[in-house]
Amino acid sequence: MRIEFTRFEAADATALADFLTGEEWPYHAGVQEREAVLRRVAEGGYDDGGNRTFWIVTGGERVGLVRLQDLDDDTPMFDLRVRAAWRGKGLGTAAVAWLTRYLFTELPEIERIEGNTRQDNRAMRAAFRRNGYAKEAHYRRAWPAPDGTRHDTIGYGILRADWESGEVTPPDWDDELT
């Protein structure tokens, strides 16, 4: 399967609103409202100095979205969404590989990349690990779900040096013991 990443343009506003409001996103907090998405596009929130958004395209179909955030910081974060019909096909892992390479290649001042997911999002956690990200944080009951339940949030990160060497350096979890 050939996967492409195409840059979001303001002319895609309606398609983006349809994409974000036309699917269930079980691992994302909050519900997207169409008018809020369109307003955010008009304000440049999906493509400005701090944000870049890309469609994940395969077979000519927009099957996912990568939104790179905090690009004006040396530690950006990202939001990744894959349509339900395309989940479980390796797109998430491919997207994390692509965005990691893109960020470290296009923005040389970036030292590390961070991402968070819910504890029960096994596919995303596997995508992080497959791409050399280390688990760096575990925030208990920090992710509210629409039904009112609270889930643990797991934070992952990758250092530029780890990406360049292909080695994963884990955090020093025992630093309080010394």
C-alpha positions as CSV (number, residue, x, y, z in Angstrom):
1,M,0.0,0.0,0.0
2,R,1.4,3.4,-1.0
3,I,0.9,6.1,1.6
4,E,1.3,9.8,0.8
5,F,1.3,12.8,3.1
6,T,-0.2,16.0,1.5
7,R,-0.1,19.4,3.1
8,F,-3.5,20.8,4.2
9,E,-4.6,24.0,2.5
10,A,-7.3,26.4,3.7
11,A,-9.4,25.4,0.7
12,D,-9.7,22.0,2.4
13,A,-11.7,23.5,5.3
14,T,-15.0,21.8,4.5
15,A,-13.2,18.5,3.9
16,L,-11.4,18.8,7.2
17,A,-14.7,19.6,9.0
18,D,-16.4,16.6,7.4
19,F,-13.4,14.4,8.4
20,L,-13.3,15.5,12.0
21,T,-17.1,15.4,12.6
22,G,-17.9,12.5,10.4
23,E,-16.1,9.8,12.4
24,E,-16.0,8.5,15.9
25,W,-12.6,9.2,17.5
26,P,-12.7,7.0,20.6
27,Y,-9.2,8.0,21.8
28,H,-9.6,11.7,21.5
29,A,-11.0,14.0,24.2
30,G,-13.9,16.2,23.4
31,V,-16.2,16.2,20.4
32,Q,-15.3,18.3,17.3
33,E,-18.0,20.8,16.3
34,R,-18.1,21.7,12.6
35,E,-18.3,25.5,13.2
36,A,-15.3,25.3,15.6
37,V,-13.2,23.5,13.0
38,L,-14.1,26.0,10.3
39,R,-13.3,28.9,12.6
40,R,-10.0,27.4,13.6
41,V,-9.1,26.9,9.9
42,A,-10.0,30.6,9.2
43,E,-7.8,31.6,12.1
44,G,-4.8,29.6,10.7
45,G,-4.9,27.0,13.5
46,Y,-4.2,24.1,11.2
47,D,-1.4,25.8,9.2
48,D,0.5,28.6,10.7
49,G,3.9,29.2,12.4
50,G,3.2,26.7,15.1
51,N,1.0,24.1,13.3
52,R,1.2,22.1,10.1
53,T,-1.4,19.7,9.0
54,F,-1.1,16.8,6.5
55,W,-3.6,14.4,5.0
56,I,-2.7,10.8,5.0
57,V,-3.7,9.6,1.5
58,T,-3.7,6.1,0.0
59,G,-5.3,5.1,-3.3
60,G,-6.4,8.7,-3.8
61,E,-8.5,8.7,-0.6
62,R,-7.9,10.8,2.5
63,V,-7.7,8.1,5.2
64,G,-6.1,10.0,8.0
65,L,-4.7,13.3,9.3
66,V,-1.5,14.3,11.0
67,R,-1.4,17.7,12.8
68,L,2.0,18.8,14.0
69,Q,1.7,21.3,16.9
70,D,4.0,23.6,18.9
71,L,6.4,23.9,15.9
72,D,7.7,27.1,17.4
73,D,9.0,25.2,20.4
74,D,11.9,22.8,20.4
75,T,9.6,19.9,21.5
76,P,6.6,19.7,19.2
77,M,3.7,17.4,19.7
78,F,1.2,15.9,17.3
79,D,-2.3,14.7,16.7
80,L,-2.9,11.6,14.6
81,R,-6.2,10.3,13.3
82,V,-7.0,7.4,11.1
83,R,-10.5,6.7,9.7
84,A,-12.1,3.7,11.3
85,A,-12.2,1.7,8.1
86,W,-8.4,2.1,7.8
87,R,-7.4,1.3,11.3
88,G,-5.3,-1.9,11.9
89,K,-3.5,-1.6,8.6
90,G,-0.3,-0.1,9.7
91,L,-1.1,3.5,8.8
92,G,-0.5,4.8,12.3
93,T,2.9,3.3,12.5
94,A,3.8,4.6,9.0
95,A,2.5,8.1,10.0
96,V,4.6,8.2,13.2
97,A,7.7,7.2,11.2
98,W,6.9,9.9,8.5
99,L,6.2,12.7,11.0
100,T,9.3,11.9,13.0
101,R,11.5,12.0,9.9
102,Y,9.8,15.1,8.7
103,L,10.2,17.0,11.9
104,F,13.8,16.1,12.5
105,T,14.7,16.7,8.9
106,E,12.7,19.9,8.2
107,L,13.2,21.6,11.6
108,P,16.9,21.1,12.7
109,E,16.3,23.0,16.0
110,I,14.0,20.4,17.3
111,E,15.6,18.3,20.0
112,R,12.7,15.9,20.8
113,I,9.2,15.1,19.9
114,E,6.4,14.2,22.3
115,G,3.1,12.4,22.0
116,N,0.4,11.3,24.4
117,T,-2.3,8.6,24.1
118,R,-4.8,6.9,26.3
119,Q,-3.5,3.8,28.2
120,D,-6.0,1.6,26.4
121,N,-5.0,2.7,22.9
122,R,-2.8,-0.3,22.3
123,A,-2.3,0.4,18.6
124,M,-0.9,3.9,19.2
125,R,1.3,2.7,22.0
126,A,2.7,0.0,19.6
127,A,3.2,2.7,16.9
128,F,5.3,4.8,19.3
129,R,7.4,1.8,20.3
130,R,8.0,0.6,16.8
131,N,9.3,4.1,15.9
132,G,11.8,4.3,18.7
133,Y,9.8,6.4,21.2
134,A,10.3,5.8,24.9
135,K,7.6,5.8,27.5
136,E,8.3,8.9,29.5
137,A,5.2,9.6,31.6
138,H,2.1,7.9,33.1
139,Y,-0.5,10.3,34.2
140,R,-3.2,8.6,36.3
141,R,-6.8,9.3,35.4
142,A,-5.8,12.4,33.4
143,W,-7.8,11.7,30.2
144,P,-11.5,12.4,30.4
145,A,-13.7,10.4,28.0
146,P,-17.0,11.7,26.6
147,D,-18.9,9.2,28.8
148,G,-17.4,10.6,32.0
149,T,-14.9,7.9,32.7
150,R,-11.3,8.9,33.2
151,H,-8.3,7.0,31.6
152,D,-4.6,7.1,32.3
153,T,-2.6,9.1,29.8
154,I,0.7,7.7,28.6
155,G,3.4,10.1,27.3
156,Y,6.1,9.0,24.8
157,G,9.0,10.9,23.4
158,I,11.9,10.5,21.1
159,L,15.2,12.4,21.2
160,R,16.9,13.5,18.0
161,A,20.1,11.6,19.1
162,D,18.0,8.4,19.6
163,W,16.4,8.8,16.1
164,E,19.8,9.4,14.5
165,S,21.5,6.4,16.3
166,G,18.5,4.0,16.2
167,E,18.9,3.4,19.9
168,V,16.2,4.1,22.5
169,T,17.5,5.6,25.8
170,P,14.9,5.1,28.5
171,P,14.3,7.7,31.2
172,D,16.0,7.1,34.6
173,W,12.9,5.9,36.4
174,D,15.0,5.2,39.6
175,D,16.4,8.7,40.0
176,E,14.7,9.2,43.4
177,L,16.5,6.2,44.8
178,T,20.0,7.7,44.6
